[in-house]
Amino acid sequence: MNAKMMKYLLFLIGLLLGVEVVAQQKGAKITVQSDYLSEQDTLELYYWKDRLSHYPLYDPFAVQSIVCRNGRATFSLDSVSENAFVTLAFPYQKVDVFPVFSILTSTRITAGDDLLINIRPVKGRYRAFDGGYDSRLPIFKGNWHCDFSGKGAAKFQAYMLLDSLLDDTNPKDRFNLDRSNKVLSDQVTKYLVNQMEKFEKGVAILKQYSDQMTTEEYSHLSNDFLGVIYGRVMGFLFKYNADPVSEAEYVQVLQYLRKELYARMIYSDTFNMNSPELYHILTMMAYLEGRRIPGDEVYLKRVMGVIDKYGPNDFIQSRLKTFGLLSRFRDDPNGQVLEEVRATIKNSYELERLKELDLFVVGTEFIDFTLPDQNNVKHSLSEYKGKVVLLDFWYMGCIPCRRLIEHIITPLAKHYRDDSDVQVILVSLDDQEQLKRSIAQGVIPKEAIALYTENQKFQHPLIKKLKIPGYPYPMLLDKEGKRIDAAGKLHDLDKLIEVIEAYK
């Protein structure tokens, strides 16, 4: 081989090696091994390329499913973006499409990670394969110890410790609000102290592993952790605000949060905005602020105004507006606000996400569908044009769903039982047998038409298309099948009847 050919060959080898290195840097690998895994076990890795929502189920994700061989399963990701997350679980840990419990839960992964996870049961209990149960105890996240090694191990180890710290299943971490101001204030103080204690412990964990993480990894993890803590405080304040507290107290709390969130965090040099938890709490704060703004403007528009006022730059404002609309628009579907927000957003990904809200705009004809009742008789929504329709999506395990049916929908159905201009339709996400039991137990009023999603539950194409953020999800449709503006009235029987009477 002459010298020229040798140089050319070496060039090709170098090029190929370079491509491989780049591919490794852009991708990531996770290997799980355990003496307790058999070839009967399957592991699943859920991957989010860009997780925008606080609720990961609402963002597009891919799933890899691998059968364990010799106690090992290896997952490879060809490309990992800056805002990528993974969840690792057994198939039996999920309800329908998504894990309720998992080994790793929505953990941020970085390009170049090459991780080995050794898992073993808690307290040395040997895991016998039996549909996800060991000695009749379900094998969930808390049943596994994880030991991490390889590139990215410190980040994952710190995350597991923080996740355990944030576990709120301890009854001592739960608080029920009392209606009296004094008791309420005491409970708020107690809860804030409880969360700040967790915060201090979390900071200690982060410091322990800081030297083993890159600056970017530390920034991501610390902000995600802060997001959870502040998110809990914000969620508690939503309940706090619903009770009779003074305006002065409310303003004081908002001023404190604004200082902490906007000044301390967003303007920090180490802050990274790619944190879904922070989108969540910043948007919640905007909603809290929006409640205090007087005037006749649509509430959702006031919230968008708060984001414009306090968001430090266009990127953060756009992401917060997108998150806010995805979270709340279905409950307050004002088309004018949606179009005004769209005009301010330049990011194509976020604009694409907002398209799913077009179905819910007031005055838009709602999507037609055909579903069976408990006797498998098919009903199409379009059959009920010419009537005002109360349509509600629900399921038996949802306590608020059953309360709405008991206190609002059942009295409403009885009120209009002899009125041919009004129809109540309930769409259950349970299977047929559960729907029949619900009817037999009197949960559903006999005056309503009860449908179900053909035993596909949350995976029915209609439900996947609607991407309903929470249940129950009631709505009013006029005689042309178009959405009626009933925001704030669907949970008040008298106001709901007033709206229906106006459209009959």
N, C-alpha and C positions, 0 to 999 in steps of 0.2 A: 504494500500500500504506500503510495507516494505521500510526500509531506502535505501537498495541497488537499488530497483526499482525507488525510488524518485531521487536518484543521477543520475541514467541513464536518466530519463525523463528530469531533469534539464540540463543535458549535451546536449541532443538533442535540447532542446529549445534554449540553448545558441549557439549551432552550427548553427541552422536555422537563429537566429537573426544575427549572425556573417556573414552568407552568404548574408543576406538581406542588411546589412550595406556595405559589399564589393561591392554588385551589385549596390547600390546607388552611391557609390564612383566612380565606373567605368562608370556609365551611367549619364544621365542628363534628365531634364524634363522642357518643356516650356509650360506654359498655357497662352492663349490669351483670354482676356475678354473685352467686350464693350457693352454699351447700344445701340450701333448702328449696331450690328450684328444680323441678323435674321437667321432662319433656311434655308433661300434661299442661304446663304453665305457659301462658302467653302474656307478654308485656306489650303495652301500647304507649307510644310517645306522641303527644299532641304538640303541634308546632304552630306558633303564630309569627308570621313574618313581620307584622306591624300591629301590635296590640294598642288600639286607641281607647277602647272602652274600659270602664271600671269593671264591667261584667264580661269576662273573656268569652262567654258563649256567643256574644253578639258580634264578635269579630271573626273574619274568615280564618279558618285553621285547617291544617292537614294532619292526618293520622298515619303513623307507621305502626304496623302490628307484626310482632316477631315471636315465633315459637322458640322457647329456650332450648338450647342444645348444650349438653354437658354442663348445665348450670350457668350458661352465659347467654346474653342477648346483646347485640351491638347495633346501635342506631347511628346512621350517618346522615348529616345534613350538608348538601352541596354548597349552599349559600346561606349565610346568616347576616341579617340586617342589623342596624343599630338598635332597633326597638323590638328585638325578637325574644320570645318567651317559650318555655317548654313545660309540659306537665307529664309526669311519668306515673302510670297506673296499671293495675290489672283490669281486664275487661269487666269483671264482676263488680268493680268498685263504682260503676257508673249507672246512672239512671237515664235510659234512652241513649242519647248521643254523647253525654259528657260526664266525666267522673265527679261524683259527689265527694269522695275521699280519694287520696292518692299517695304515692310515695314521695314525689315532688309535686308541689302545687304552684303552677304559674310562676316559674322561676326564670329570671333573665339569663339568657345564654349569649356568649360572646364569640365572635369569629376567632377561630384558632383553638377553642377549647377542645381538649382531648381527655375525657374524664373516665375514670374507673370508679364505679360505685359498688361497694360490697354491702349487701343487705342481709340482715339476720333478724329473726323474731325477737320481740321484747321479752325479757325475763327468761330467755332460753327455751321458750315454748317451741316445740317442733311443729312445723306447719304440715298438716296432712291435707292433701287436695280434696276438697269436698264443697265445690260450688262457692268457694271464697270464705269458708268457715273453718275454724280450728276449735275443736271442743265446743261447738255451738256458738262461738264468739266470732263476730264478723272481723275479718282482717282488713283494717283500715290503715290510714296513715300512721296513727299512733302506735300501731303494732310492730313497726319496723324501726330498727336502728340502721343508719346509713353511715358508712365510712367512705370518705372521698380521697382519691389520690389522682395525680396527673395534673395537667395544665387546667387551671380554673377551679381547682379543688377548694381553695380557701374561700372563694366567693360562695360556692355551694354550701360549704360547711357553715359559714356565717349565716347564710339564708335559713338553713334548717334550724339553727339555734334561735334566730329571730322569729321564725314561724312558730316554734314551740312556745316562745315567750308571749306571742300575741294570741295564743289559743284562749278564746273567751268561753270555753265550755264550762269553766269553773263557776258554780253558782255565785261565788263571792264577787265575781266580775260583772254580774248582771244586776240591773237596778230597775225597779218599777216606779214610775212617777206618781206622786201623790198630788192631789188637787190643791192642797193648801200651800201658800207661798213659802212659809217657813220651812216646812218639810221638804218642799221642792228644792229650795235653795241649798239645804243641807245635802240632799242627794246629788245635786249637780256638783257641789264642792267635793263630795266623796268620790264621785266618778272621775272628776278631773285629776284629783290626787292619785287615784288608782292608775290612770293612764300615764301620768307623768312619772310614776314609779317605773312603769314598763319602759317609758322613754329613756330614763337614766340607765336602766339595765341594758337596753338595746345599744345605747351609745358605748357602753363598756365592751360589749361584744364586737362592735364595729372597730373599736380601737385595737382590740386584741388581734384582729386579722388584717388590720390596715396595711401592715408592712408586706403582707403576702399578696396584696391585690394591686392592680394598676390604679392610677388616679381615677380613670373613667369608671372602672368597676366599683370602686369605693363610692364615687359620686352617685352612680345609679342605685346601688343598694341602700345607701343612707337615705336618699330621697324617696325611694319606694317605701322604706320603713317609716319615715316621717309622714308620708302620705297616709298610711294605715292609721297611725296614731291620731293625726289631725282629722282624718275622715270619721273616726269613731266619735271624736269630740263634736264634730259638726253634725253627725247624725243624731247625737244625743240632744244637741241644741235645737234641732228641728222639733223634737218632742217638747223640749223646754219652752220653745217659742209658742207652741200650741196652747200652753197653759197661761193663766193670768199672771204675767210678770210685768214689772213696771217698764216703761219706755226707757228710763234712765239705765236700768240694768241691761236691757237689750242693746242699747247703743254702746255701753261700756264693753260688752262682750264682743261686739262687732269690731270696735276699734282695736281691741287687743288682737283679735284674729287677723285683721288687716295688717297690723304691724308685723306679726309673726310670719304670716304667709307671704305677703308681698315684699316687705322690706328685708326681712331676714333671709328668706329663701330665694325668691325670684331674682333679687338683685345681687345674690351671692355669686362670686366668680366661679365657684365650683358647682353651681346649680346646673342640672341638665333637665330640660323640660320634657324629655321623653319618659314621663312617668304617668301611667294611667291613673294611679291612685291620686296623684296631685291634680290631674284634670278633674277628677271626681270632686275633691273637696273644694277646689277653687270655684267650680261651677255651683256647688252647693252654697258656697258663701255668696255668690252672686244672687242666688235665689233668695237667700235670707235678706240681703240688702234690698232686693227688689220689693220685698213685702212692705218695707218702710216708706217707699217713695209714693207720695200722694198723687192723685190725679186719675183721669179716666183712661189712660193708656192701657193697652193690653199688657197683662202681667209679664208675659213672655218677652215682649218688647222692652219692658223696663229692665229685665234681667240682661238682655243683650246690651243695653245701654250701660249697665254697671260694668260689664266686661270691657266695653270700649273705654270706659273711664279709668279703670285700674289696670288693665292688661298692659304690660310694659312695651310690647312690640306687636307688629302685625301677625307674626307667626303664632305667638301665644294666644292672642285674641281669636285667631281663626280656629285653633284647636279647641279652645274653650267653648266657642260658639257651636262648633260641630258637636262636641260632646254634650253640651246643654240641650241642643235640639234632639239628638238621638235619645237622650234620657227622658225628656219631658214633652216633646212635641205631640206625641200621640194622645196625651191627656189634655192638651190645649192647642189644637191643630189650626193655627191661624196662618193662612196661606200668604198673607201680605208680609208677615214677619219672616217667613221662610224665604221669600224672594228677596227681601231686603238683606238678609244675612248672606244669601248666595252671592249677591252682588259684591260683597266685601271679601269673599274667600277666593284665593287664586290657586290653592293646592288642588290638583286634579283628583287625588285620592279622597280627600274630604268631600269634594263636590260629588263624587261618585257615591259615597256613603249616604249623602243627603237625598239621593234620588228615591230611596226606599220610603221616604216620608210623604211622597206625592199621593200615595193611596189614602192618606188620612186627612188631607186638607178639607176644611169645611166647604161644603158646596160641591165636592167631587163625588161622583157616583162610586160607591164602594164596590170592591171586587165581587163578582158573582161567584158562587160556589154551590156545589151539590154534595150533601152529606146524608147518611141514613139516620133514622130514629131508632129507638130500642127494638122495633120490630122489623128493621131493615127496609123500611119504606123510605125511598129517596125524596129529599126536599131540596129545592133550589131557592136561593135567596130571591132571585128574580120573580118567583111565583108570587111573592108578597108585595110587589109593587102595587100601589093603590092603597096601601096601609102605612101608617107610621109604625116603624119597627124598633123595638128595644132589643138589641143584639148584645149578648154577653158571652165572653169566653171564660171558662172556669174549669176547675177540677176538684174532686172530693177532698183531697189532702190539703187544700188551700183554705185555711180557717177564715181569712177575710172574704173569700169567695162565698162561703156558706153564710156568713153574716150578711153580706149584701143580698143574697137570695132571700134570706129569712126576713130581713127588716125593710127591704126596698122592693125587690122584684116580685116576691109572692103577694104582698098587699097591692102592688100595681097591677099584677095579672088578674087578681080577683076584682079590682076596681073596674077593669075594662073587659070582664069576662063576656058581657053581652054586647060589646061594641065591635062591630065588624071593621072599623077603621083603624084599629090598633092590634098589633100582634107582638107577643113576647117570644123570642127565640133564644134558647140556651145551647151553646156549643160546648160539650164536655170533652176534655182532653183525656178522660179515662177510657178504659175499654168498655165493650158492650155489657159485660156482666156487672161491672161496677156501676154503669149507668142504670141498669135495671134495679140494682140494690138501692141506688139513690132515689129512684122513683117509688119503690116499695116502702122505703123508710119515710117518705113524705118530705124529703129534702127539696125536691123540685115540685112546684105547683102544677097541678093537673091541667091548668089553663094554658100553660106554656108548651111550646113545641121543643122537645128535648132531642138534640142531635149529638152524635159523637164522631170522632175522627178516625173511624174505620179501623180501630185497634192499632193505629199507628202513633197515637198519642202526640207527643211533641214533634215527631218526625213526619207528620202529615205535610204534604206540599203546601197546603194553605197556611199552616202555622209557621212553617219555615219562611214562607214568603212575607208574612205579616211582621215577623220579628217583634212580637209583642214584648215589651220590657218587663211587665209584671202582671200578676193576676190578682183579683178579677179584672177583666177589661171590658166594661160596658160601653155601648155607644148608641146614639139615636140616629135613625135614618128617616128621611121624609118619604112621601108617597112616590117619589121618583127614584128612591134608593140612594139619595145623596146625604152626605154627612151633615147633621145638624149641630150647630154650635150650642153645646150643653155643658161647657166647662163649668165646674163648680156646682152643678145641679143634679148630677147623676147619683149622688149619695144623700139627697134630700128629697123625700117623697113628695112633699107639697110643691116644691119648685119644679120637680120633674113632671108632675101632672100639669103644671102651668105651661111648660114648654110644649108638651104633647098636645094640649088643647089648642095652642096657637097654630099648630101645623096640621090638625085634623081636617 
